[in-house]
Amino acid sequence: MDSVESASMLQRYKDGKSVLSLVSYIVKLVGCFEHVRFQHTLRCGNAIVDAMAKLVYINGLVCHHFLAPPTEIARQVELELVGVSF
């Protein structure tokens, strides 16, 4: 994530020090996964995640599990692998 404060809130919750409802929901959601780590990432490092979030928002999806990257995202991943930045 690219928000230092959000990453900090999630870490505090994980350590038992926060009761915010959004944080509670996020932690409950990530509880479905075996390995999760919260860390800050600069916005430029989140281009693909931002594109995925935008795609879900534009299509009106609340929660969606992709079995394969959507075409728009796959192309962006290919470009990033060869060093093209966004």
PyMOL Python script that loads the backbone (N, CA, C, O; Angstrom):
from pymol import cmd

cmd.read_pdbstr("""\
ATOM      1  N   MET A   1       0.838  -1.178   0.000  1.00  0.00           N
ATOM      2  CA  MET A   1       0.000   0.000   0.000  1.00  0.00           C
ATOM      3  C   MET A   1       0.876   1.231   0.000  1.00  0.00           C
ATOM      4  O   MET A   1       2.023   1.182   0.443  1.00  0.00           O
ATOM      5  N   ASP A   2       0.339   2.346  -0.499  1.00  0.00           N
ATOM      6  CA  ASP A   2       1.162   3.539  -0.599  1.00  0.00           C
ATOM      7  C   ASP A   2       0.798   4.593   0.444  1.00  0.00           C
ATOM      8  O   ASP A   2       1.128   5.766   0.273  1.00  0.00           O
ATOM      9  N   SER A   3       0.135   4.197   1.502  1.00  0.00           N
ATOM     10  CA  SER A   3      -0.190   5.110   2.582  1.00  0.00           C
ATOM     11  C   SER A   3       0.528   4.661   3.847  1.00  0.00           C
ATOM     12  O   SER A   3       0.231   3.602   4.399  1.00  0.00           O
ATOM     13  N   VAL A   4       1.468   5.472   4.298  1.00  0.00           N
ATOM     14  CA  VAL A   4       2.225   5.130   5.495  1.00  0.00           C
ATOM     15  C   VAL A   4       1.276   4.986   6.683  1.00  0.00           C
ATOM     16  O   VAL A   4       1.416   4.065   7.487  1.00  0.00           O
ATOM     17  N   GLU A   5       0.310   5.902   6.791  1.00  0.00           N
ATOM     18  CA  GLU A   5      -0.619   5.852   7.921  1.00  0.00           C
ATOM     19  C   GLU A   5      -1.488   4.604   7.880  1.00  0.00           C
ATOM     20  O   GLU A   5      -1.730   3.986   8.917  1.00  0.00           O
ATOM     21  N   SER A   6      -1.959   4.225   6.698  1.00  0.00           N
ATOM     22  CA  SER A   6      -2.783   3.007   6.584  1.00  0.00           C
ATOM     23  C   SER A   6      -1.981   1.778   6.978  1.00  0.00           C
ATOM     24  O   SER A   6      -2.470   0.919   7.712  1.00  0.00           O
ATOM     25  N   ALA A   7      -0.759   1.695   6.491  1.00  0.00           N
ATOM     26  CA  ALA A   7       0.096   0.559   6.843  1.00  0.00           C
ATOM     27  C   ALA A   7       0.326   0.528   8.349  1.00  0.00           C
ATOM     28  O   ALA A   7       0.334  -0.538   8.964  1.00  0.00           O
ATOM     29  N   SER A   8       0.512   1.697   8.928  1.00  0.00           N
ATOM     30  CA  SER A   8       0.732   1.785  10.371  1.00  0.00           C
ATOM     31  C   SER A   8      -0.513   1.361  11.142  1.00  0.00           C
ATOM     32  O   SER A   8      -0.404   0.646  12.138  1.00  0.00           O
ATOM     33  N   MET A   9      -1.713   1.800  10.691  1.00  0.00           N
ATOM     34  CA  MET A   9      -2.963   1.408  11.352  1.00  0.00           C
ATOM     35  C   MET A   9      -3.140  -0.107  11.323  1.00  0.00           C
ATOM     36  O   MET A   9      -3.524  -0.714  12.322  1.00  0.00           O
ATOM     37  N   LEU A  10      -2.859  -0.708  10.179  1.00  0.00           N
ATOM     38  CA  LEU A  10      -3.011  -2.154  10.054  1.00  0.00           C
ATOM     39  C   LEU A  10      -2.038  -2.887  10.970  1.00  0.00           C
ATOM     40  O   LEU A  10      -2.393  -3.893  11.585  1.00  0.00           O
ATOM     41  N   GLN A  11      -0.824  -2.386  11.056  1.00  0.00           N
ATOM     42  CA  GLN A  11       0.162  -3.021  11.932  1.00  0.00           C
ATOM     43  C   GLN A  11      -0.260  -2.877  13.396  1.00  0.00           C
ATOM     44  O   GLN A  11      -0.136  -3.821  14.176  1.00  0.00           O
ATOM     45  N   ARG A  12      -0.765  -1.679  13.770  1.00  0.00           N
ATOM     46  CA  ARG A  12      -1.221  -1.474  15.150  1.00  0.00           C
ATOM     47  C   ARG A  12      -2.371  -2.423  15.478  1.00  0.00           C
ATOM     48  O   ARG A  12      -2.428  -2.983  16.573  1.00  0.00           O
ATOM     49  N   TYR A  13      -3.299  -2.604  14.510  1.00  0.00           N
ATOM     50  CA  TYR A  13      -4.420  -3.516  14.739  1.00  0.00           C
ATOM     51  C   TYR A  13      -3.896  -4.937  14.940  1.00  0.00           C
ATOM     52  O   TYR A  13      -4.322  -5.656  15.844  1.00  0.00           O
ATOM     53  N   LYS A  14      -2.964  -5.316  14.074  1.00  0.00           N
ATOM     54  CA  LYS A  14      -2.383  -6.660  14.162  1.00  0.00           C
ATOM     55  C   LYS A  14      -1.758  -6.871  15.549  1.00  0.00           C
ATOM     56  O   LYS A  14      -1.759  -7.981  16.082  1.00  0.00           O
ATOM     57  N   ASP A  15      -1.226  -5.785  16.119  1.00  0.00           N
ATOM     58  CA  ASP A  15      -0.604  -5.852  17.443  1.00  0.00           C
ATOM     59  C   ASP A  15      -1.625  -5.650  18.571  1.00  0.00           C
ATOM     60  O   ASP A  15      -1.250  -5.576  19.741  1.00  0.00           O
ATOM     61  N   GLY A  16      -2.932  -5.559  18.213  1.00  0.00           N
ATOM     62  CA  GLY A  16      -3.988  -5.432  19.209  1.00  0.00           C
ATOM     63  C   GLY A  16      -4.214  -4.030  19.725  1.00  0.00           C
ATOM     64  O   GLY A  16      -4.711  -3.872  20.840  1.00  0.00           O
ATOM     65  N   LYS A  17      -3.866  -2.985  18.949  1.00  0.00           N
ATOM     66  CA  LYS A  17      -3.943  -1.620  19.459  1.00  0.00           C
ATOM     67  C   LYS A  17      -4.900  -0.705  18.699  1.00  0.00           C
ATOM     68  O   LYS A  17      -4.811   0.514  18.848  1.00  0.00           O
ATOM     69  N   SER A  18      -5.814  -1.246  17.890  1.00  0.00           N
ATOM     70  CA  SER A  18      -6.728  -0.401  17.133  1.00  0.00           C
ATOM     71  C   SER A  18      -8.092  -1.068  17.034  1.00  0.00           C
ATOM     72  O   SER A  18      -8.185  -2.294  16.980  1.00  0.00           O
ATOM     73  N   VAL A  19      -9.144  -0.267  17.010  1.00  0.00           N
ATOM     74  CA  VAL A  19     -10.493  -0.825  16.905  1.00  0.00           C
ATOM     75  C   VAL A  19     -11.271  -0.194  15.754  1.00  0.00           C
ATOM     76  O   VAL A  19     -12.499  -0.277  15.743  1.00  0.00           O
ATOM     77  N   LEU A  20     -10.618   0.420  14.809  1.00  0.00           N
ATOM     78  CA  LEU A  20     -11.297   1.046  13.684  1.00  0.00           C
ATOM     79  C   LEU A  20     -12.030  -0.004  12.857  1.00  0.00           C
ATOM     80  O   LEU A  20     -11.480  -1.071  12.583  1.00  0.00           O
ATOM     81  N   SER A  21     -13.275   0.291  12.455  1.00  0.00           N
ATOM     82  CA  SER A  21     -14.075  -0.703  11.751  1.00  0.00           C
ATOM     83  C   SER A  21     -13.483  -1.090  10.398  1.00  0.00           C
ATOM     84  O   SER A  21     -13.506  -2.267  10.038  1.00  0.00           O
ATOM     85  N   LEU A  22     -12.953  -0.130   9.640  1.00  0.00           N
ATOM     86  CA  LEU A  22     -12.351  -0.459   8.351  1.00  0.00           C
ATOM     87  C   LEU A  22     -11.141  -1.355   8.546  1.00  0.00           C
ATOM     88  O   LEU A  22     -10.954  -2.332   7.821  1.00  0.00           O
ATOM     89  N   VAL A  23     -10.327  -1.016   9.527  1.00  0.00           N
ATOM     90  CA  VAL A  23      -9.155  -1.840   9.815  1.00  0.00           C
ATOM     91  C   VAL A  23      -9.598  -3.230  10.236  1.00  0.00           C
ATOM     92  O   VAL A  23      -8.998  -4.223   9.825  1.00  0.00           O
ATOM     93  N   SER A  24     -10.643  -3.311  11.052  1.00  0.00           N
ATOM     94  CA  SER A  24     -11.166  -4.614  11.481  1.00  0.00           C
ATOM     95  C   SER A  24     -11.596  -5.441  10.275  1.00  0.00           C
ATOM     96  O   SER A  24     -11.313  -6.637  10.198  1.00  0.00           O
ATOM     97  N   TYR A  25     -12.285  -4.793   9.333  1.00  0.00           N
ATOM     98  CA  TYR A  25     -12.746  -5.494   8.128  1.00  0.00           C
ATOM     99  C   TYR A  25     -11.563  -5.985   7.294  1.00  0.00           C
ATOM    100  O   TYR A  25     -11.562  -7.125   6.831  1.00  0.00           O
ATOM    101  N   ILE A  26     -10.566  -5.137   7.102  1.00  0.00           N
ATOM    102  CA  ILE A  26      -9.398  -5.518   6.305  1.00  0.00           C
ATOM    103  C   ILE A  26      -8.672  -6.690   6.957  1.00  0.00           C
ATOM    104  O   ILE A  26      -8.291  -7.647   6.281  1.00  0.00           O
ATOM    105  N   VAL A  27      -8.484  -6.612   8.255  1.00  0.00           N
ATOM    106  CA  VAL A  27      -7.782  -7.689   8.951  1.00  0.00           C
ATOM    107  C   VAL A  27      -8.585  -8.988   8.868  1.00  0.00           C
ATOM    108  O   VAL A  27      -8.010 -10.066   8.717  1.00  0.00           O
ATOM    109  N   LYS A  28      -9.906  -8.888   8.966  1.00  0.00           N
ATOM    110  CA  LYS A  28     -10.756 -10.076   8.823  1.00  0.00           C
ATOM    111  C   LYS A  28     -10.601 -10.664   7.420  1.00  0.00           C
ATOM    112  O   LYS A  28     -10.519 -11.881   7.259  1.00  0.00           O
ATOM    113  N   LEU A  29     -10.563  -9.801   6.414  1.00  0.00           N
ATOM    114  CA  LEU A  29     -10.405 -10.245   5.030  1.00  0.00           C
ATOM    115  C   LEU A  29      -9.061 -10.932   4.813  1.00  0.00           C
ATOM    116  O   LEU A  29      -9.007 -12.006   4.215  1.00  0.00           O
ATOM    117  N   VAL A  30      -7.991 -10.332   5.286  1.00  0.00           N
ATOM    118  CA  VAL A  30      -6.674 -10.936   5.071  1.00  0.00           C
ATOM    119  C   VAL A  30      -6.478 -12.185   5.928  1.00  0.00           C
ATOM    120  O   VAL A  30      -5.551 -12.961   5.696  1.00  0.00           O
ATOM    121  N   GLY A  31      -7.353 -12.380   6.920  1.00  0.00           N
ATOM    122  CA  GLY A  31      -7.299 -13.590   7.729  1.00  0.00           C
ATOM    123  C   GLY A  31      -7.594 -14.841   6.916  1.00  0.00           C
ATOM    124  O   GLY A  31      -7.338 -15.960   7.359  1.00  0.00           O
ATOM    125  N   CYS A  32      -8.137 -14.636   5.722  1.00  0.00           N
ATOM    126  CA  CYS A  32      -8.436 -15.761   4.832  1.00  0.00           C
ATOM    127  C   CYS A  32      -7.168 -16.298   4.158  1.00  0.00           C
ATOM    128  O   CYS A  32      -7.201 -17.351   3.522  1.00  0.00           O
ATOM    129  N   PHE A  33      -6.079 -15.591   4.294  1.00  0.00           N
ATOM    130  CA  PHE A  33      -4.831 -15.979   3.633  1.00  0.00           C
ATOM    131  C   PHE A  33      -3.827 -16.462   4.659  1.00  0.00           C
ATOM    132  O   PHE A  33      -3.819 -16.009   5.804  1.00  0.00           O
ATOM    133  N   GLU A  34      -2.991 -17.376   4.239  1.00  0.00           N
ATOM    134  CA  GLU A  34      -2.019 -17.962   5.156  1.00  0.00           C
ATOM    135  C   GLU A  34      -0.888 -16.992   5.508  1.00  0.00           C
ATOM    136  O   GLU A  34      -0.483 -16.912   6.667  1.00  0.00           O
ATOM    137  N   HIS A  35      -0.384 -16.265   4.532  1.00  0.00           N
ATOM    138  CA  HIS A  35       0.741 -15.357   4.756  1.00  0.00           C
ATOM    139  C   HIS A  35       0.378 -13.957   4.280  1.00  0.00           C
ATOM    140  O   HIS A  35       0.089 -13.755   3.101  1.00  0.00           O
ATOM    141  N   VAL A  36       0.392 -13.002   5.185  1.00  0.00           N
ATOM    142  CA  VAL A  36       0.099 -11.612   4.853  1.00  0.00           C
ATOM    143  C   VAL A  36       1.108 -10.734   5.575  1.00  0.00           C
ATOM    144  O   VAL A  36       1.434 -10.962   6.740  1.00  0.00           O
ATOM    145  N   ARG A  37       1.595  -9.727   4.863  1.00  0.00           N
ATOM    146  CA  ARG A  37       2.527  -8.782   5.469  1.00  0.00           C
ATOM    147  C   ARG A  37       2.082  -7.387   5.065  1.00  0.00           C
ATOM    148  O   ARG A  37       1.797  -7.143   3.893  1.00  0.00           O
ATOM    149  N   PHE A  38       2.020  -6.475   6.017  1.00  0.00           N
ATOM    150  CA  PHE A  38       1.674  -5.090   5.734  1.00  0.00           C
ATOM    151  C   PHE A  38       2.961  -4.288   5.646  1.00  0.00           C
ATOM    152  O   PHE A  38       3.806  -4.344   6.540  1.00  0.00           O
ATOM    153  N   GLN A  39       3.098  -3.545   4.566  1.00  0.00           N
ATOM    154  CA  GLN A  39       4.271  -2.687   4.430  1.00  0.00           C
ATOM    155  C   GLN A  39       3.951  -1.516   3.517  1.00  0.00           C
ATOM    156  O   GLN A  39       3.054  -1.588   2.677  1.00  0.00           O
ATOM    157  N   HIS A  40       4.689  -0.452   3.695  1.00  0.00           N
ATOM    158  CA  HIS A  40       4.511   0.737   2.867  1.00  0.00           C
ATOM    159  C   HIS A  40       5.266   0.560   1.555  1.00  0.00           C
ATOM    160  O   HIS A  40       6.401   0.083   1.540  1.00  0.00           O
ATOM    161  N   THR A  41       4.627   0.947   0.459  1.00  0.00           N
ATOM    162  CA  THR A  41       5.247   0.927  -0.861  1.00  0.00           C
ATOM    163  C   THR A  41       4.985   2.277  -1.509  1.00  0.00           C
ATOM    164  O   THR A  41       3.867   2.788  -1.445  1.00  0.00           O
ATOM    165  N   LEU A  42       5.983   2.847  -2.119  1.00  0.00           N
ATOM    166  CA  LEU A  42       5.789   4.127  -2.805  1.00  0.00           C
ATOM    167  C   LEU A  42       4.755   3.967  -3.912  1.00  0.00           C
ATOM    168  O   LEU A  42       4.618   2.887  -4.486  1.00  0.00           O
ATOM    169  N   ARG A  43       4.032   5.031  -4.210  1.00  0.00           N
ATOM    170  CA  ARG A  43       2.963   4.999  -5.206  1.00  0.00           C
ATOM    171  C   ARG A  43       3.451   4.447  -6.542  1.00  0.00           C
ATOM    172  O   ARG A  43       2.718   3.708  -7.199  1.00  0.00           O
ATOM    173  N   CYS A  44       4.664   4.785  -6.958  1.00  0.00           N
ATOM    174  CA  CYS A  44       5.159   4.299  -8.248  1.00  0.00           C
ATOM    175  C   CYS A  44       5.290   2.777  -8.265  1.00  0.00           C
ATOM    176  O   CYS A  44       5.277   2.169  -9.335  1.00  0.00           O
ATOM    177  N   GLY A  45       5.415   2.164  -7.103  1.00  0.00           N
ATOM    178  CA  GLY A  45       5.508   0.710  -7.026  1.00  0.00           C
ATOM    179  C   GLY A  45       4.161   0.022  -6.989  1.00  0.00           C
ATOM    180  O   GLY A  45       4.088  -1.206  -6.949  1.00  0.00           O
ATOM    181  N   ASN A  46       3.093   0.804  -7.001  1.00  0.00           N
ATOM    182  CA  ASN A  46       1.747   0.250  -6.906  1.00  0.00           C
ATOM    183  C   ASN A  46       0.953   0.406  -8.191  1.00  0.00           C
ATOM    184  O   ASN A  46      -0.271   0.281  -8.159  1.00  0.00           O
ATOM    185  N   ALA A  47       1.582   0.668  -9.299  1.00  0.00           N
ATOM    186  CA  ALA A  47       0.864   0.966 -10.548  1.00  0.00           C
ATOM    187  C   ALA A  47      -0.089  -0.162 -10.955  1.00  0.00           C
ATOM    188  O   ALA A  47      -1.219   0.107 -11.362  1.00  0.00           O
ATOM    189  N   ILE A  48       0.346  -1.398 -10.853  1.00  0.00           N
ATOM    190  CA  ILE A  48      -0.501  -2.518 -11.273  1.00  0.00           C
ATOM    191  C   ILE A  48      -1.661  -2.702 -10.296  1.00  0.00           C
ATOM    192  O   ILE A  48      -2.788  -2.964 -10.716  1.00  0.00           O
ATOM    193  N   VAL A  49      -1.398  -2.568  -9.015  1.00  0.00           N
ATOM    194  CA  VAL A  49      -2.464  -2.686  -8.025  1.00  0.00           C
ATOM    195  C   VAL A  49      -3.484  -1.560  -8.219  1.00  0.00           C
ATOM    196  O   VAL A  49      -4.690  -1.793  -8.144  1.00  0.00           O
ATOM    197  N   ASP A  50      -3.000  -0.348  -8.467  1.00  0.00           N
ATOM    198  CA  ASP A  50      -3.905   0.774  -8.732  1.00  0.00           C
ATOM    199  C   ASP A  50      -4.768   0.504  -9.965  1.00  0.00           C
ATOM    200  O   ASP A  50      -5.961   0.808  -9.967  1.00  0.00           O
ATOM    201  N   ALA A  51      -4.172  -0.062 -11.006  1.00  0.00           N
ATOM    202  CA  ALA A  51      -4.922  -0.382 -12.229  1.00  0.00           C
ATOM    203  C   ALA A  51      -5.979  -1.441 -11.949  1.00  0.00           C
ATOM    204  O   ALA A  51      -7.085  -1.358 -12.484  1.00  0.00           O
ATOM    205  N   MET A  52      -5.662  -2.442 -11.116  1.00  0.00           N
ATOM    206  CA  MET A  52      -6.641  -3.470 -10.750  1.00  0.00           C
ATOM    207  C   MET A  52      -7.801  -2.853  -9.971  1.00  0.00           C
ATOM    208  O   MET A  52      -8.963  -3.161 -10.233  1.00  0.00           O
ATOM    209  N   ALA A  53      -7.483  -1.983  -9.015  1.00  0.00           N
ATOM    210  CA  ALA A  53      -8.534  -1.337  -8.220  1.00  0.00           C
ATOM    211  C   ALA A  53      -9.435  -0.487  -9.106  1.00  0.00           C
ATOM    212  O   ALA A  53     -10.655  -0.488  -8.944  1.00  0.00           O
ATOM    213  N   LYS A  54      -8.831   0.234 -10.039  1.00  0.00           N
ATOM    214  CA  LYS A  54      -9.611   1.062 -10.960  1.00  0.00           C
ATOM    215  C   LYS A  54     -10.520   0.191 -11.837  1.00  0.00           C
ATOM    216  O   LYS A  54     -11.675   0.542 -12.077  1.00  0.00           O
ATOM    217  N   LEU A  55     -10.006  -0.920 -12.304  1.00  0.00           N
ATOM    218  CA  LEU A  55     -10.783  -1.840 -13.138  1.00  0.00           C
ATOM    219  C   LEU A  55     -11.996  -2.376 -12.378  1.00  0.00           C
ATOM    220  O   LEU A  55     -13.102  -2.425 -12.917  1.00  0.00           O
ATOM    221  N   VAL A  56     -11.784  -2.771 -11.139  1.00  0.00           N
ATOM    222  CA  VAL A  56     -12.878  -3.277 -10.313  1.00  0.00           C
ATOM    223  C   VAL A  56     -13.903  -2.175 -10.064  1.00  0.00           C
ATOM    224  O   VAL A  56     -15.107  -2.415 -10.145  1.00  0.00           O
ATOM    225  N   TYR A  57     -13.424  -0.965  -9.760  1.00  0.00           N
ATOM    226  CA  TYR A  57     -14.327   0.160  -9.485  1.00  0.00           C
ATOM    227  C   TYR A  57     -15.154   0.520 -10.718  1.00  0.00           C
ATOM    228  O   TYR A  57     -16.369   0.693 -10.617  1.00  0.00           O
ATOM    229  N   ILE A  58     -14.513   0.634 -11.873  1.00  0.00           N
ATOM    230  CA  ILE A  58     -15.202   1.010 -13.111  1.00  0.00           C
ATOM    231  C   ILE A  58     -16.281  -0.005 -13.470  1.00  0.00           C
ATOM    232  O   ILE A  58     -17.348   0.364 -13.960  1.00  0.00           O
ATOM    233  N   ASN A  59     -16.003  -1.278 -13.228  1.00  0.00           N
ATOM    234  CA  ASN A  59     -16.958  -2.334 -13.558  1.00  0.00           C
ATOM    235  C   ASN A  59     -17.985  -2.587 -12.457  1.00  0.00           C
ATOM    236  O   ASN A  59     -18.809  -3.494 -12.572  1.00  0.00           O
ATOM    237  N   GLY A  60     -17.936  -1.793 -11.396  1.00  0.00           N
ATOM    238  CA  GLY A  60     -18.925  -1.911 -10.326  1.00  0.00           C
ATOM    239  C   GLY A  60     -18.833  -3.187  -9.521  1.00  0.00           C
ATOM    240  O   GLY A  60     -19.829  -3.634  -8.952  1.00  0.00           O
ATOM    241  N   LEU A  61     -17.665  -3.774  -9.465  1.00  0.00           N
ATOM    242  CA  LEU A  61     -17.490  -5.011  -8.697  1.00  0.00           C
ATOM    243  C   LEU A  61     -17.166  -4.660  -7.247  1.00  0.00           C
ATOM    244  O   LEU A  61     -16.334  -3.790  -6.991  1.00  0.00           O
ATOM    245  N   VAL A  62     -17.807  -5.320  -6.314  1.00  0.00           N
ATOM    246  CA  VAL A  62     -17.540  -5.066  -4.906  1.00  0.00           C
ATOM    247  C   VAL A  62     -16.320  -5.875  -4.469  1.00  0.00           C
ATOM    248  O   VAL A  62     -15.388  -5.341  -3.867  1.00  0.00           O
ATOM    249  N   CYS A  63     -16.341  -7.138  -4.774  1.00  0.00           N
ATOM    250  CA  CYS A  63     -15.227  -8.015  -4.446  1.00  0.00           C
ATOM    251  C   CYS A  63     -15.134  -9.034  -5.575  1.00  0.00           C
ATOM    252  O   CYS A  63     -16.129  -9.664  -5.933  1.00  0.00           O
ATOM    253  N   HIS A  64     -13.970  -9.189  -6.119  1.00  0.00           N
ATOM    254  CA  HIS A  64     -13.842 -10.089  -7.257  1.00  0.00           C
ATOM    255  C   HIS A  64     -12.540 -10.861  -7.160  1.00  0.00           C
ATOM    256  O   HIS A  64     -11.494 -10.294  -6.843  1.00  0.00           O
ATOM    257  N   HIS A  65     -12.607 -12.140  -7.430  1.00  0.00           N
ATOM    258  CA  HIS A  65     -11.424 -12.996  -7.430  1.00  0.00           C
ATOM    259  C   HIS A  65     -11.080 -13.311  -8.884  1.00  0.00           C
ATOM    260  O   HIS A  65     -11.835 -14.002  -9.568  1.00  0.00           O
ATOM    261  N   PHE A  66      -9.954 -12.810  -9.346  1.00  0.00           N
ATOM    262  CA  PHE A  66      -9.523 -13.059 -10.717  1.00  0.00           C
ATOM    263  C   PHE A  66      -8.736 -14.356 -10.768  1.00  0.00           C
ATOM    264  O   PHE A  66      -7.802 -14.548  -9.989  1.00  0.00           O
ATOM    265  N   LEU A  67      -9.102 -15.238 -11.668  1.00  0.00           N
ATOM    266  CA  LEU A  67      -8.353 -16.485 -11.855  1.00  0.00           C
ATOM    267  C   LEU A  67      -7.133 -16.267 -12.742  1.00  0.00           C
ATOM    268  O   LEU A  67      -6.153 -17.007 -12.663  1.00  0.00           O
ATOM    269  N   ALA A  68      -7.208 -15.253 -13.578  1.00  0.00           N
ATOM    270  CA  ALA A  68      -6.097 -14.863 -14.443  1.00  0.00           C
ATOM    271  C   ALA A  68      -6.141 -13.340 -14.574  1.00  0.00           C
ATOM    272  O   ALA A  68      -7.212 -12.745 -14.455  1.00  0.00           O
ATOM    273  N   PRO A  69      -5.008 -12.707 -14.815  1.00  0.00           N
ATOM    274  CA  PRO A  69      -5.024 -11.251 -14.934  1.00  0.00           C
ATOM    275  C   PRO A  69      -5.889 -10.808 -16.112  1.00  0.00           C
ATOM    276  O   PRO A  69      -5.811 -11.399 -17.189  1.00  0.00           O
ATOM    277  N   PRO A  70      -6.714  -9.775 -15.920  1.00  0.00           N
ATOM    278  CA  PRO A  70      -7.472  -9.232 -17.038  1.00  0.00           C
ATOM    279  C   PRO A  70      -6.507  -8.742 -18.126  1.00  0.00           C
ATOM    280  O   PRO A  70      -5.361  -8.401 -17.832  1.00  0.00           O
ATOM    281  N   THR A  71      -6.958  -8.708 -19.344  1.00  0.00           N
ATOM    282  CA  THR A  71      -6.112  -8.321 -20.480  1.00  0.00           C
ATOM    283  C   THR A  71      -5.393  -7.002 -20.236  1.00  0.00           C
ATOM    284  O   THR A  71      -4.199  -6.881 -20.508  1.00  0.00           O
ATOM    285  N   GLU A  72      -6.122  -6.012 -19.722  1.00  0.00           N
ATOM    286  CA  GLU A  72      -5.526  -4.694 -19.481  1.00  0.00           C
ATOM    287  C   GLU A  72      -4.368  -4.775 -18.495  1.00  0.00           C
ATOM    288  O   GLU A  72      -3.355  -4.095 -18.653  1.00  0.00           O
ATOM    289  N   ILE A  73      -4.527  -5.604 -17.490  1.00  0.00           N
ATOM    290  CA  ILE A  73      -3.503  -5.740 -16.459  1.00  0.00           C
ATOM    291  C   ILE A  73      -2.341  -6.591 -16.953  1.00  0.00           C
ATOM    292  O   ILE A  73      -1.185  -6.278 -16.671  1.00  0.00           O
ATOM    293  N   ALA A  74      -2.630  -7.653 -17.681  1.00  0.00           N
ATOM    294  CA  ALA A  74      -1.578  -8.527 -18.203  1.00  0.00           C
ATOM    295  C   ALA A  74      -0.596  -7.725 -19.052  1.00  0.00           C
ATOM    296  O   ALA A  74       0.616  -7.916 -18.954  1.00  0.00           O
ATOM    297  N   ARG A  75      -1.118  -6.833 -19.882  1.00  0.00           N
ATOM    298  CA  ARG A  75      -0.242  -6.006 -20.729  1.00  0.00           C
ATOM    299  C   ARG A  75       0.636  -5.100 -19.862  1.00  0.00           C
ATOM    300  O   ARG A  75       1.820  -4.922 -20.147  1.00  0.00           O
ATOM    301  N   GLN A  76       0.065  -4.542 -18.828  1.00  0.00           N
ATOM    302  CA  GLN A  76       0.830  -3.669 -17.939  1.00  0.00           C
ATOM    303  C   GLN A  76       1.929  -4.459 -17.222  1.00  0.00           C
ATOM    304  O   GLN A  76       3.033  -3.949 -17.033  1.00  0.00           O
ATOM    305  N   VAL A  77       1.634  -5.691 -16.825  1.00  0.00           N
ATOM    306  CA  VAL A  77       2.635  -6.548 -16.185  1.00  0.00           C
ATOM    307  C   VAL A  77       3.777  -6.837 -17.164  1.00  0.00           C
ATOM    308  O   VAL A  77       4.950  -6.773 -16.794  1.00  0.00           O
ATOM    309  N   GLU A  78       3.428  -7.154 -18.405  1.00  0.00           N
ATOM    310  CA  GLU A  78       4.458  -7.419 -19.423  1.00  0.00           C
ATOM    311  C   GLU A  78       5.372  -6.209 -19.605  1.00  0.00           C
ATOM    312  O   GLU A  78       6.592  -6.353 -19.684  1.00  0.00           O
ATOM    313  N   LEU A  79       4.786  -5.032 -19.671  1.00  0.00           N
ATOM    314  CA  LEU A  79       5.583  -3.819 -19.832  1.00  0.00           C
ATOM    315  C   LEU A  79       6.483  -3.572 -18.623  1.00  0.00           C
ATOM    316  O   LEU A  79       7.636  -3.167 -18.773  1.00  0.00           O
ATOM    317  N   GLU A  80       5.957  -3.814 -17.437  1.00  0.00           N
ATOM    318  CA  GLU A  80       6.758  -3.609 -16.233  1.00  0.00           C
ATOM    319  C   GLU A  80       7.939  -4.579 -16.189  1.00  0.00           C
ATOM    320  O   GLU A  80       9.025  -4.217 -15.736  1.00  0.00           O
ATOM    321  N   LEU A  81       7.727  -5.816 -16.660  1.00  0.00           N
ATOM    322  CA  LEU A  81       8.794  -6.806 -16.652  1.00  0.00           C
ATOM    323  C   LEU A  81       9.976  -6.406 -17.549  1.00  0.00           C
ATOM    324  O   LEU A  81      11.113  -6.810 -17.303  1.00  0.00           O
ATOM    325  N   VAL A  82       9.699  -5.614 -18.580  1.00  0.00           N
ATOM    326  CA  VAL A  82      10.793  -5.176 -19.460  1.00  0.00           C
ATOM    327  C   VAL A  82      11.296  -3.794 -19.096  1.00  0.00           C
ATOM    328  O   VAL A  82      12.095  -3.205 -19.825  1.00  0.00           O
ATOM    329  N   GLY A  83      10.823  -3.267 -17.951  1.00  0.00           N
ATOM    330  CA  GLY A  83      11.372  -2.015 -17.438  1.00  0.00           C
ATOM    331  C   GLY A  83      10.613  -0.751 -17.742  1.00  0.00           C
ATOM    332  O   GLY A  83      11.102   0.340 -17.448  1.00  0.00           O
ATOM    333  N   VAL A  84       9.414  -0.858 -18.332  1.00  0.00           N
ATOM    334  CA  VAL A  84       8.606   0.329 -18.600  1.00  0.00           C
ATOM    335  C   VAL A  84       7.917   0.721 -17.303  1.00  0.00           C
ATOM    336  O   VAL A  84       7.227  -0.096 -16.693  1.00  0.00           O
ATOM    337  N   SER A  85       8.101   1.975 -16.875  1.00  0.00           N
ATOM    338  CA  SER A  85       7.444   2.426 -15.638  1.00  0.00           C
ATOM    339  C   SER A  85       6.232   3.268 -15.960  1.00  0.00           C
ATOM    340  O   SER A  85       6.109   3.816 -17.055  1.00  0.00           O
ATOM    341  N   PHE A  86       5.337   3.364 -14.992  1.00  0.00           N
ATOM    342  CA  PHE A  86       4.068   4.082 -15.188  1.00  0.00           C
ATOM    343  C   PHE A  86       3.986   5.292 -14.313  1.00  0.00           C
ATOM    344  O   PHE A  86       2.989   6.013 -14.349  1.00  0.00           O
TER     345      PHE A  86
END
""", "prot")
cmd.dss("prot")
cmd.show_as("cartoon", "prot")
cmd.util.cbc("prot")
cmd.orient("prot")
